[in-house]
Amino acid sequence: MADVKQSIKISYVILFIMMVVGLAYALMALISPQMVVMRPFQGFTGQSWLTFVAASPTLSKYILLIERMAGGLGLAVGIGGLFVLMTAFRKAEKWAWWYVLVVGIIAWVNNLIPNLIVKNTMNTTIIIIGLVLIIIGLIIPAKDFFSKK
């Protein structure tokens, strides 16, 4: 990164942090989906997750399967994003800026909407932080990505 502009270096760090947060969330959903499901389930339904599991074991397994699948998709998006960030983004390739914008917004907003619906304030806060990091991380180097060279 010796010949990379300062704005891209700063942006890289901000976006790297954002992607690590996203990867941590994805890993948690993939490895331990019940940790991700328990609080919002109770907030949305008014029923404890453990009571629901006892009453509906098959449906609860299905919910955990869906959460685990979402975690796997999040992991794939995060790893792809890291590859783009570590290669083309550092070289100020325009497509990489657009990739981070489009894929990042889709990924975070896709999680934001259901978390707002179920009133999951902890996850909503993490997602908003992720969105703010994307916006800041893309505004800082925008001039270097899109100026005429």
DSSP file with accessible surface (Angstrom, degrees, kcal/mol):
  #  RESIDUE AA STRUCTURE BP1 BP2  ACC     N-H-->O    O-->H-N    N-H-->O    O-->H-N    TCO  KAPPA ALPHA  PHI   PSI    X-CA   Y-CA   Z-CA
    1    1 A M    >         0   0   77      0, 0.0     3,-1.0     0, 0.0     8,-0.1   0.000 360.0 360.0 360.0  18.3    0.0    0.0    0.0
    2    2 A A  T 3   +     0   0   99      1,-0.2     0, 0.0     0, 0.0     0, 0.0   0.884 360.0  35.8 -63.1 -40.8    3.0    2.3   -0.3
    3    3 A D  T 3  S+     0   0  151      2,-0.1     2,-0.3     0, 0.0    -1,-0.2   0.328  92.7 113.2 -97.9  11.2    1.8    4.2   -3.4
    4    4 A V  S <  S-     0   0   25     -3,-1.0    87,-0.1     1,-0.1     5,-0.0  -0.592  75.1-104.3 -84.5 142.0   -1.9    4.2   -2.4
    5    5 A K     >  -     0   0  122     -2,-0.3     4,-1.9     1,-0.1     3,-0.5  -0.266  25.9-117.2 -65.0 151.1   -3.5    7.5   -1.6
    6    6 A Q  H  > S+     0   0  124      1,-0.2     4,-2.5     2,-0.2     5,-0.2   0.861 112.7  57.4 -57.8 -39.2   -4.1    8.3    2.1
    7    7 A S  H  > S+     0   0   21      1,-0.2     4,-2.4     2,-0.2    -1,-0.2   0.885 107.5  47.7 -62.9 -36.4   -7.9    8.5    1.6
    8    8 A I  H  > S+     0   0    5     -3,-0.5     4,-2.8     2,-0.2    -1,-0.2   0.890 110.1  52.6 -72.9 -35.9   -7.9    5.0    0.2
    9    9 A K  H  X S+     0   0   65     -4,-1.9     4,-1.9     2,-0.2    -2,-0.2   0.937 112.5  44.8 -62.3 -45.6   -5.8    3.7    3.1
   10   10 A I  H  X S+     0   0   73     -4,-2.5     4,-2.2     1,-0.2    -2,-0.2   0.935 114.9  48.4 -63.8 -46.5   -8.2    5.3    5.7
   11   11 A S  H  X S+     0   0    0     -4,-2.4     4,-3.1    -5,-0.2     5,-0.3   0.900 107.2  56.7 -60.2 -42.2  -11.2    4.0    3.8
   12   12 A Y  H  X S+     0   0   31     -4,-2.8     4,-2.6     1,-0.2    -1,-0.2   0.926 108.1  46.8 -56.2 -46.3   -9.6    0.5    3.6
   13   13 A V  H  X S+     0   0   80     -4,-1.9     4,-2.4     2,-0.2    -1,-0.2   0.935 113.4  48.3 -63.8 -45.4   -9.3    0.4    7.4
   14   14 A I  H  X S+     0   0   31     -4,-2.2     4,-2.2     1,-0.2    -2,-0.2   0.941 115.7  43.5 -60.8 -47.5  -12.8    1.6    8.0
   15   15 A L  H  X S+     0   0    0     -4,-3.1     4,-2.6     2,-0.2    -1,-0.2   0.856 110.3  56.2 -70.4 -32.1  -14.3   -0.9    5.5
   16   16 A F  H  X S+     0   0   69     -4,-2.6     4,-2.4    -5,-0.3    -1,-0.2   0.934 108.3  48.1 -63.2 -44.3  -12.1   -3.7    6.8
   17   17 A I  H  X S+     0   0   85     -4,-2.4     4,-2.4     1,-0.2    -2,-0.2   0.928 110.9  51.6 -60.2 -45.0  -13.5   -3.1   10.3
   18   18 A M  H  X S+     0   0    8     -4,-2.2     4,-2.3     1,-0.2    -2,-0.2   0.920 111.0  47.5 -58.8 -42.6  -17.0   -3.1    8.8
   19   19 A M  H  X S+     0   0   15     -4,-2.6     4,-2.8     2,-0.2    -1,-0.2   0.883 109.0  53.0 -70.7 -34.3  -16.4   -6.4    7.1
   20   20 A V  H  X S+     0   0   67     -4,-2.4     4,-2.6     2,-0.2    -1,-0.2   0.920 109.3  49.9 -64.8 -41.3  -14.9   -8.0   10.2
   21   21 A V  H  X S+     0   0   48     -4,-2.4     4,-2.3     2,-0.2    -2,-0.2   0.943 112.9  47.1 -60.2 -46.8  -18.1   -7.0   12.1
   22   22 A G  H  X S+     0   0   20     -4,-2.3     4,-2.5     1,-0.2    -2,-0.2   0.907 112.3  49.3 -62.1 -41.8  -20.2   -8.6    9.4
   23   23 A L  H  X S+     0   0   24     -4,-2.8     4,-2.8     2,-0.2    -1,-0.2   0.893 109.4  52.1 -66.0 -38.7  -18.1  -11.7    9.3
   24   24 A A  H  X S+     0   0   57     -4,-2.6     4,-2.3     2,-0.2    -2,-0.2   0.932 111.5  46.7 -62.8 -44.3  -18.3  -12.1   13.1
   25   25 A Y  H  X S+     0   0   27     -4,-2.3     4,-2.4     2,-0.2    -2,-0.2   0.930 113.2  49.3 -62.7 -43.6  -22.1  -11.8   12.9
   26   26 A A  H  X S+     0   0    4     -4,-2.5     4,-2.3     1,-0.2    -2,-0.2   0.916 110.8  49.7 -63.7 -42.7  -22.2  -14.3   10.0
   27   27 A L  H  X S+     0   0   73     -4,-2.8     4,-3.1     2,-0.2     5,-0.4   0.897 109.9  51.1 -63.5 -40.5  -20.0  -16.8   11.9
   28   28 A M  H  X S+     0   0   68     -4,-2.3     4,-2.5     1,-0.2     7,-0.2   0.926 112.2  46.4 -62.6 -43.6  -22.2  -16.5   15.0
   29   29 A A  H  < S+     0   0    1     -4,-2.4    42,-0.2     1,-0.2    -2,-0.2   0.864 116.9  45.2 -66.5 -34.1  -25.3  -17.2   12.9
   30   30 A L  H  < S+     0   0   52     -4,-2.3    -2,-0.2    41,-0.2    -1,-0.2   0.931 123.3  32.0 -75.1 -44.8  -23.6  -20.1   11.2
   31   31 A I  H  < S+     0   0  122     -4,-3.1    -3,-0.2     1,-0.2    -2,-0.2   0.885 137.9  15.2 -83.6 -41.5  -22.1  -21.7   14.3
   32   32 A S    >X  +     0   0   21     -4,-2.5     3,-1.4    -5,-0.4     4,-0.8  -0.549  64.7 166.0-136.2  70.0  -24.7  -20.9   17.0
   33   33 A P  H >> S+     0   0    0      0, 0.0     4,-2.0     0, 0.0     3,-0.6   0.807  73.5  66.6 -60.9 -28.1  -27.9  -19.7   15.3
   34   34 A Q  H 3> S+     0   0   73      1,-0.2     4,-2.4     2,-0.2    -5,-0.1   0.854  95.4  57.5 -63.1 -30.2  -29.9  -20.1   18.6
   35   35 A M  H <4 S+     0   0  122     -3,-1.4     4,-0.5    -7,-0.2    -1,-0.2   0.858 110.8  43.1 -65.6 -33.4  -27.8  -17.2   20.0
   36   36 A V  H << S+     0   0    8     -4,-0.8    -2,-0.2    -3,-0.6    -1,-0.2   0.822 119.5  43.0 -79.3 -30.5  -28.9  -15.0   17.2
   37   37 A V  H  X S+     0   0   12     -4,-2.0     4,-2.4     1,-0.1     5,-0.3   0.830  95.4  74.4 -87.1 -34.6  -32.6  -16.1   17.3
   38   38 A M  H  X S+     0   0   76     -4,-2.4     4,-2.0     1,-0.2    11,-0.2   0.888  98.4  40.2 -55.0 -55.4  -33.4  -16.3   21.1
   39   39 A R  H  > S+     0   0  140     -4,-0.5     4,-2.4     1,-0.2    -1,-0.2   0.948 118.5  43.7 -64.5 -50.4  -33.7  -12.5   21.9
   40   40 A P  H  > S+     0   0   18      0, 0.0     4,-2.5     0, 0.0     5,-0.2   0.877 111.0  56.8 -65.7 -31.7  -35.6  -11.3   18.8
   41   41 A F  H  X S+     0   0   28     -4,-2.4     4,-2.9     2,-0.2     6,-0.5   0.955 110.4  43.3 -61.3 -47.2  -37.9  -14.4   18.9
   42   42 A Q  H  X S+     0   0  105     -4,-2.0     4,-2.3    -5,-0.3    -1,-0.2   0.918 114.5  50.4 -66.7 -39.4  -39.0  -13.5   22.5
   43   43 A G  H  < S+     0   0   57     -4,-2.4    -1,-0.2    -5,-0.2    -2,-0.2   0.874 117.1  40.4 -64.5 -36.3  -39.3   -9.8   21.7
   44   44 A F  H  < S+     0   0  122     -4,-2.5    -2,-0.2    -5,-0.2    -1,-0.2   0.887 129.2  26.2 -80.3 -42.0  -41.4  -10.5   18.6
   45   45 A T  H  < S-     0   0   63     -4,-2.9    -3,-0.2     2,-0.3    -2,-0.2   0.670  90.9-130.6 -97.9 -20.9  -43.6  -13.4   19.9
   46   46 A G  S  < S+     0   0   67     -4,-2.3     2,-0.4    -5,-0.4    -4,-0.2   0.504  75.5 111.0  78.9   3.4  -43.7  -12.7   23.6
   47   47 A Q  S    S-     0   0   69     -6,-0.5    -1,-0.3    -5,-0.1    -2,-0.3  -0.881  75.6-110.7-112.3 141.4  -42.8  -16.4   24.1
   48   48 A S     >  -     0   0   37     -2,-0.4     4,-2.1     1,-0.1     5,-0.1  -0.412  21.0-129.6 -68.6 145.4  -39.5  -17.7   25.3
   49   49 A W  H  > S+     0   0   11    -11,-0.2     4,-2.8     1,-0.2     5,-0.2   0.915 108.3  53.3 -61.0 -43.0  -37.4  -19.5   22.7
   50   50 A L  H  > S+     0   0  121      1,-0.2     4,-2.1     2,-0.2    -1,-0.2   0.891 108.3  49.5 -64.0 -37.5  -36.9  -22.5   25.1
   51   51 A T  H  > S+     0   0   82      2,-0.2     4,-2.2     1,-0.2    -1,-0.2   0.921 112.0  49.1 -64.5 -42.3  -40.7  -22.8   25.6
   52   52 A F  H  X S+     0   0   19     -4,-2.1     4,-3.3     2,-0.2    -2,-0.2   0.912 108.9  52.3 -63.0 -43.7  -41.2  -22.7   21.8
   53   53 A V  H  < S+     0   0   48     -4,-2.8    -1,-0.2     1,-0.2    -2,-0.2   0.919 111.2  47.6 -59.5 -42.8  -38.5  -25.3   21.2
   54   54 A A  H  < S+     0   0   86     -4,-2.1    -1,-0.2     1,-0.2    -2,-0.2   0.895 118.8  40.2 -65.3 -38.5  -40.2  -27.6   23.7
   55   55 A A  H  < S+     0   0   70     -4,-2.2    -2,-0.2     1,-0.2    -1,-0.2   0.818 132.2  21.2 -80.8 -32.8  -43.6  -27.1   22.1
   56   56 A S     X  +     0   0   41     -4,-3.3     4,-2.6    -5,-0.2     5,-0.2  -0.558  65.2 162.9-137.2  71.1  -42.5  -27.1   18.5
   57   57 A P  H  > S+     0   0   63      0, 0.0     4,-2.0     0, 0.0     5,-0.2   0.888  78.3  49.4 -62.4 -37.2  -39.2  -28.9   18.0
   58   58 A T  H  > S+     0   0  114      2,-0.2     4,-1.9     1,-0.2     5,-0.1   0.941 113.5  45.0 -68.8 -45.5  -39.5  -29.4   14.3
   59   59 A L  H  > S+     0   0   89      1,-0.2     4,-2.4     2,-0.2    -1,-0.2   0.904 111.8  52.9 -65.6 -38.2  -40.4  -25.7   13.6
   60   60 A S  H  X S+     0   0    4     -4,-2.6     4,-2.3     1,-0.2    -1,-0.2   0.899 107.6  51.6 -65.4 -37.1  -37.7  -24.5   15.8
   61   61 A K  H  X S+     0   0  148     -4,-2.0     4,-2.3    -5,-0.2    -1,-0.2   0.892 108.8  51.7 -64.2 -37.7  -35.1  -26.6   14.0
   62   62 A Y  H  X S+     0   0  136     -4,-1.9     4,-2.5     2,-0.2    -2,-0.2   0.928 108.5  50.2 -64.3 -43.9  -36.4  -25.1   10.7
   63   63 A I  H  X S+     0   0   48     -4,-2.4     4,-2.3     1,-0.2    -2,-0.2   0.926 111.8  48.0 -61.3 -42.8  -35.9  -21.6   12.1
   64   64 A L  H  X S+     0   0   30     -4,-2.3     4,-2.6     2,-0.2    -1,-0.2   0.884 109.2  54.0 -66.3 -36.0  -32.4  -22.4   13.2
   65   65 A L  H  X S+     0   0   89     -4,-2.3     4,-2.5     2,-0.2    -2,-0.2   0.934 109.1  47.8 -62.9 -44.3  -31.7  -23.9    9.8
   66   66 A I  H  X S+     0   0   69     -4,-2.5     4,-2.4     2,-0.2    -2,-0.2   0.919 112.5  48.9 -63.4 -42.6  -32.8  -20.7    8.0
   67   67 A E  H  X S+     0   0   41     -4,-2.3     4,-2.2     2,-0.2    -1,-0.2   0.909 110.8  50.7 -63.7 -39.6  -30.6  -18.6   10.4
   68   68 A R  H  X S+     0   0   99     -4,-2.6     4,-2.3     2,-0.2    -2,-0.2   0.907 109.3  51.0 -65.0 -39.8  -27.7  -20.9    9.8
   69   69 A M  H  X S+     0   0  110     -4,-2.5     4,-2.5     2,-0.2    -2,-0.2   0.917 108.9  51.1 -62.9 -42.1  -28.2  -20.5    6.0
   70   70 A A  H  X S+     0   0   41     -4,-2.4     4,-2.6     1,-0.2    -2,-0.2   0.901 108.9  52.0 -61.6 -39.5  -28.3  -16.7    6.4
   71   71 A G  H  X S+     0   0    2     -4,-2.2     4,-2.4   -42,-0.2    -2,-0.2   0.910 108.9  50.0 -62.7 -40.8  -25.0  -17.0    8.3
   72   72 A G  H  X S+     0   0   28     -4,-2.3     4,-2.3     2,-0.2    -2,-0.2   0.917 111.5  47.8 -64.1 -41.7  -23.4  -19.0    5.5
   73   73 A L  H  X S+     0   0  123     -4,-2.5     4,-2.6     2,-0.2     5,-0.2   0.913 111.4  51.0 -64.6 -41.6  -24.6  -16.5    2.9
   74   74 A G  H  X S+     0   0   30     -4,-2.6     4,-2.7     1,-0.2    -2,-0.2   0.893 109.2  51.3 -61.9 -38.9  -23.2  -13.6    5.1
   75   75 A L  H  X S+     0   0   39     -4,-2.4     4,-2.7     2,-0.2     5,-0.2   0.928 110.2  48.8 -63.8 -43.8  -19.9  -15.5    5.4
   76   76 A A  H  X S+     0   0   63     -4,-2.3     4,-2.5     2,-0.2    -2,-0.2   0.929 113.4  46.5 -62.0 -45.3  -19.7  -15.9    1.6
   77   77 A V  H  X S+     0   0   57     -4,-2.6     4,-2.8     1,-0.2    -2,-0.2   0.923 113.5  49.8 -63.4 -42.1  -20.5  -12.2    1.0
   78   78 A G  H  X S+     0   0   11     -4,-2.7     4,-2.3     2,-0.2    -2,-0.2   0.915 111.5  46.6 -64.9 -42.7  -18.0  -11.1    3.7
   79   79 A I  H  X S+     0   0   75     -4,-2.7     4,-2.2     2,-0.2    -1,-0.2   0.933 113.7  49.0 -66.4 -42.9  -15.2  -13.3    2.3
   80   80 A G  H  X S+     0   0   22     -4,-2.5     4,-2.2    -5,-0.2    -2,-0.2   0.922 110.8  51.2 -60.1 -42.3  -15.9  -12.0   -1.2
   81   81 A G  H  X S+     0   0    4     -4,-2.8     4,-3.0     1,-0.2    -1,-0.2   0.892 107.8  52.0 -62.5 -39.7  -15.9   -8.5    0.1
   82   82 A L  H  X S+     0   0   30     -4,-2.3     4,-2.8     2,-0.2    -1,-0.2   0.914 108.3  51.3 -64.2 -40.3  -12.6   -8.9    1.8
   83   83 A F  H  X S+     0   0  134     -4,-2.2     4,-1.0     2,-0.2     5,-0.3   0.933 113.6  44.4 -61.5 -44.3  -11.0  -10.2   -1.4
   84   84 A V  H ><>S+     0   0   15     -4,-2.2     5,-2.6     1,-0.2     3,-0.6   0.932 114.6  49.2 -64.4 -45.6  -12.3   -7.2   -3.3
   85   85 A L  I 3<>S+     0   0    0     -4,-3.0     5,-0.7     1,-0.2    -2,-0.2   0.912 112.8  46.8 -60.6 -42.9  -11.2   -4.8   -0.6
   86   86 A M  I 3<5S+     0   0   77     -4,-2.8    -1,-0.2    -5,-0.2    -2,-0.2   0.623 127.5  21.9 -78.1 -12.9   -7.7   -6.3   -0.4
   87   87 A T  I <X5S+     0   0   70     -4,-1.0     4,-0.9    -3,-0.6     3,-0.2   0.625 130.2  18.8-116.4 -85.9   -7.2   -6.3   -4.2
   88   88 A A  I  4>S+     0   0    3     -5,-0.3     5,-2.2     1,-0.2     3,-0.4   0.839 120.8  56.3 -65.9 -36.4   -9.1   -4.1   -6.5
   89   89 A F  I >4<S+     0   0    0     -5,-2.6     3,-2.0     1,-0.2    -1,-0.2   0.929 105.0  52.5 -63.6 -42.0  -10.3   -1.5   -3.9
   90   90 A R  T 34<S+     0   0   78     -5,-0.7    -1,-0.2    -6,-0.4    -2,-0.2   0.765 107.6  52.9 -64.0 -24.3   -6.7   -0.8   -2.8
   91   91 A K  T 3<5S-     0   0  144     -4,-0.9    -1,-0.3    -3,-0.4    -2,-0.2   0.337 115.6-118.5 -90.6   4.3   -5.9   -0.2   -6.5
   92   92 A A  T < 5 +     0   0   12     -3,-2.0     2,-0.5     1,-0.2    -3,-0.2   0.835  49.7 170.7  60.7  38.6   -8.7    2.4   -6.7
   93   93 A E    >>< -     0   0   73     -5,-2.2     4,-1.2     1,-0.1     3,-1.2  -0.685  33.8-137.2 -80.2 126.9  -10.6    0.4   -9.3
   94   94 A K  H 3> S+     0   0  109     -2,-0.5     4,-2.1     1,-0.3     3,-0.3   0.846  99.8  59.0 -55.2 -41.0  -14.0    1.9   -9.8
   95   95 A W  H 3> S+     0   0  132      1,-0.2     4,-2.6     2,-0.2    -1,-0.3   0.856 101.7  55.9 -60.4 -32.5  -15.9   -1.3  -10.0
   96   96 A A  H <> S+     0   0    0     -3,-1.2     4,-2.4     2,-0.2    -1,-0.2   0.886 105.3  51.1 -67.7 -38.5  -14.6   -2.3   -6.5
   97   97 A W  H  X S+     0   0   30     -4,-1.2     4,-2.2    -3,-0.3    -2,-0.2   0.943 113.4  45.3 -61.1 -47.3  -16.0    0.9   -5.0
   98   98 A W  H  X S+     0   0  131     -4,-2.1     4,-3.1     2,-0.2     5,-0.4   0.882 110.4  54.8 -64.0 -38.6  -19.4    0.1   -6.6
   99   99 A Y  H  X>S+     0   0   68     -4,-2.6     4,-2.3    -5,-0.2     5,-0.6   0.947 109.5  45.9 -59.4 -50.0  -19.1   -3.5   -5.5
  100  100 A V  H  X5S+     0   0    4     -4,-2.4     4,-1.5     3,-0.2     5,-0.4   0.921 115.9  47.9 -61.5 -40.9  -18.6   -2.5   -1.8
  101  101 A L  H  X5S+     0   0   48     -4,-2.2     4,-2.4    -5,-0.2     5,-0.3   0.980 119.1  35.6 -62.9 -57.2  -21.5    0.0   -2.1
  102  102 A V  H  X5S+     0   0   73     -4,-3.1     4,-2.5     2,-0.2     5,-0.2   0.958 123.9  40.0 -67.8 -51.9  -24.1   -2.3   -3.7
  103  103 A V  H  X5S+     0   0   39     -4,-2.3     4,-2.7    -5,-0.4     5,-0.2   0.921 117.5  50.1 -67.0 -40.1  -23.2   -5.5   -2.0
  104  104 A G  H  X<S+     0   0   10     -4,-1.5     4,-2.7    -5,-0.6     5,-0.3   0.935 112.6  45.4 -64.1 -45.6  -22.7   -3.9    1.3
  105  105 A I  H  X S+     0   0   55     -4,-2.4     4,-2.8    -5,-0.4     5,-0.4   0.939 114.6  48.6 -65.1 -45.0  -25.9   -2.0    1.3
  106  106 A I  H  X S+     0   0  111     -4,-2.5     4,-2.3    -5,-0.3    -2,-0.2   0.945 114.0  46.9 -59.7 -46.7  -27.9   -5.0    0.1
  107  107 A A  H  X S+     0   0   31     -4,-2.7     4,-0.9    -5,-0.2    -2,-0.2   0.939 118.4  38.9 -63.1 -48.9  -26.3   -7.2    2.8
  108  108 A W  H  X S+     0   0   16     -4,-2.7     4,-2.0    -5,-0.2     3,-0.5   0.923 118.1  46.9 -71.8 -42.8  -26.8   -4.8    5.7
  109  109 A V  H  X S+     0   0   48     -4,-2.8     4,-2.2    -5,-0.3    -1,-0.2   0.887 105.1  61.5 -68.2 -35.1  -30.3   -3.5    4.7
  110  110 A N  H  < S+     0   0  110     -4,-2.3    -1,-0.2    -5,-0.4    -2,-0.2   0.847 113.5  37.0 -56.6 -33.7  -31.4   -7.1    4.1
  111  111 A N  H  X S+     0   0   46     -4,-0.9     4,-1.4    -3,-0.5    -1,-0.2   0.756 111.0  61.4 -87.6 -28.2  -30.7   -7.7    7.8
  112  112 A L  H  X S+     0   0   28     -4,-2.0     4,-2.3     2,-0.2     5,-0.2   0.940  97.9  56.0 -65.3 -46.3  -31.9   -4.3    9.0
  113  113 A I  H  X S+     0   0   93     -4,-2.2     4,-2.2     1,-0.2     3,-0.2   0.940 110.5  41.3 -58.7 -53.5  -35.5   -4.6    7.8
  114  114 A P  H  > S+     0   0   63      0, 0.0     4,-2.4     0, 0.0    -1,-0.2   0.884 113.8  54.3 -65.0 -32.2  -36.4   -7.9    9.7
  115  115 A N  H  <>S+     0   0   13     -4,-1.4     5,-2.7     1,-0.2     4,-0.2   0.851 108.5  48.8 -70.0 -31.2  -34.5   -6.7   12.8
  116  116 A L  H ><5S+     0   0   97     -4,-2.3     3,-0.9    -3,-0.2    -1,-0.2   0.910 110.4  52.4 -68.1 -40.9  -36.6   -3.5   12.8
  117  117 A I  H 3<5S+     0   0   99     -4,-2.2    -2,-0.2     1,-0.3    -1,-0.2   0.912 114.2  40.8 -62.0 -43.5  -39.7   -5.6   12.4
  118  118 A V  T 3<5S-     0   0   30     -4,-2.4    -1,-0.3    -5,-0.2    -2,-0.2   0.408 110.6-122.6 -88.4   5.1  -38.9   -7.8   15.4
  119  119 A K  T < 5 +     0   0  170     -3,-0.9     2,-1.3    -4,-0.2    -3,-0.2   0.890  48.7 165.7  57.5  44.0  -37.6   -4.8   17.4
  120  120 A N     >< +     0   0    7     -5,-2.7     4,-2.5     1,-0.2    -1,-0.2  -0.724  10.0 179.5 -91.7  89.6  -34.2   -6.3   17.9
  121  121 A T  H  > S+     0   0   94     -2,-1.3     4,-2.4     1,-0.2    -1,-0.2   0.845  73.7  54.9 -66.0 -35.3  -32.4   -3.2   19.1
  122  122 A M  H  > S+     0   0   91      2,-0.2     4,-2.0     1,-0.2    -1,-0.2   0.968 114.5  38.7 -64.2 -51.6  -29.0   -4.9   19.6
  123  123 A N  H  > S+     0   0    5      1,-0.2     4,-2.7     2,-0.2     5,-0.2   0.894 114.3  55.5 -65.4 -38.7  -28.8   -6.3   16.1
  124  124 A T  H  X S+     0   0   14     -4,-2.5     4,-2.7     1,-0.2    -1,-0.2   0.922 107.5  50.1 -60.1 -41.7  -30.3   -3.1   14.6
  125  125 A T  H  X S+     0   0   79     -4,-2.4     4,-2.4     2,-0.2    -1,-0.2   0.928 111.1  48.1 -62.3 -45.7  -27.6   -1.0   16.3
  126  126 A I  H  X S+     0   0   51     -4,-2.0     4,-2.3     1,-0.2    -2,-0.2   0.921 112.7  49.3 -61.1 -42.6  -24.8   -3.3   14.9
  127  127 A I  H  X S+     0   0    3     -4,-2.7     4,-2.6     2,-0.2    -2,-0.2   0.917 109.8  50.2 -66.0 -42.4  -26.4   -3.1   11.4
  128  128 A I  H  X S+     0   0   84     -4,-2.7     4,-2.8     2,-0.2    -1,-0.2   0.914 109.4  52.0 -63.3 -39.6  -26.7    0.7   11.5
  129  129 A I  H  X S+     0   0   87     -4,-2.4     4,-2.6     2,-0.2    -2,-0.2   0.935 109.4  50.5 -60.4 -43.5  -23.0    0.9   12.6
  130  130 A G  H  X S+     0   0    0     -4,-2.3     4,-2.1     1,-0.2    -2,-0.2   0.926 111.4  47.5 -59.8 -43.6  -22.1   -1.3    9.6
  131  131 A L  H  X S+     0   0   24     -4,-2.6     4,-2.5     2,-0.2    -2,-0.2   0.913 111.5  50.1 -65.1 -41.7  -24.1    1.0    7.2
  132  132 A V  H  X S+     0   0   68     -4,-2.8     4,-2.9     1,-0.2     5,-0.3   0.916 109.5  51.8 -63.4 -41.0  -22.5    4.1    8.7
  133  133 A L  H  X S+     0   0   35     -4,-2.6     4,-3.0    -5,-0.2    -1,-0.2   0.899 109.7  49.6 -63.4 -39.3  -19.0    2.5    8.2
  134  134 A I  H  X S+     0   0    0     -4,-2.1     4,-1.7     2,-0.2     5,-0.2   0.951 112.4  47.3 -62.2 -48.2  -19.8    1.7    4.6
  135  135 A I  H  X S+     0   0   87     -4,-2.5     4,-2.3     2,-0.2     3,-0.4   0.953 117.7  41.0 -60.9 -49.1  -21.0    5.3    3.9
  136  136 A I  H  X S+     0   0   73     -4,-2.9     4,-2.2     1,-0.2    -1,-0.2   0.936 114.0  53.7 -63.5 -45.3  -18.0    6.9    5.6
  137  137 A G  H  < S+     0   0    0     -4,-3.0    -1,-0.2    -5,-0.3    -2,-0.2   0.741 115.7  39.5 -64.4 -22.2  -15.6    4.3    4.1
  138  138 A L  H  < S+     0   0    4     -4,-1.7     4,-0.5    -3,-0.4    -1,-0.2   0.754 111.9  54.3 -98.2 -27.1  -16.9    5.1    0.6
  139  139 A I  H >< S+     0   0  117     -4,-2.3     3,-1.0    -5,-0.2     4,-0.5   0.924 100.5  61.8 -70.9 -42.1  -17.3    8.9    0.9
  140  140 A I  T 3< S+     0   0   66     -4,-2.2     3,-0.3     1,-0.3     4,-0.2   0.905 115.7  28.0 -54.2 -48.1  -13.7    9.4    2.0
  141  141 A P  T >> S+     0   0    0      0, 0.0     4,-1.8     0, 0.0     3,-0.5   0.410  87.5 107.8 -97.5   7.7  -12.0    8.1   -1.2
  142  142 A A  H <> S+     0   0   29     -3,-1.0     4,-2.3    -4,-0.5     5,-0.2   0.881  78.6  53.0 -53.0 -43.1  -14.8    8.9   -3.7
  143  143 A K  H 3> S+     0   0  167     -4,-0.5     4,-1.7    -3,-0.3    -1,-0.3   0.907 109.4  48.8 -59.8 -41.5  -12.8   11.7   -5.3
  144  144 A D  H <4 S+     0   0   28     -3,-0.5    -1,-0.2    -4,-0.2    -2,-0.2   0.808 113.9  46.5 -71.2 -27.5   -9.8    9.4   -5.8
  145  145 A F  H  < S+     0   0    0     -4,-1.8    -1,-0.2    -3,-0.2    -2,-0.2   0.846 124.1  29.9 -78.7 -35.5  -11.9    6.7   -7.4
  146  146 A F  H  < S+     0   0   74     -4,-2.3    -2,-0.2    -5,-0.2    -3,-0.2   0.409  89.2 108.7-113.7   1.9  -13.9    8.9   -9.7
  147  147 A S  S  < S-     0   0   43     -4,-1.7     2,-0.3    -5,-0.2    -4,-0.0  -0.478  80.0 -98.7 -77.0 152.9  -11.6   11.8  -10.6
  148  148 A K              0   0  205     -2,-0.1    -1,-0.1     1,-0.1    -2,-0.1  -0.520 360.0 360.0 -69.3 132.7  -10.2   12.0  -14.1
  149  149 A K              0   0  190     -2,-0.3    -1,-0.1    -3,-0.0    -5,-0.0  -0.623 360.0 360.0-101.1 360.0   -6.7   10.6  -14.1
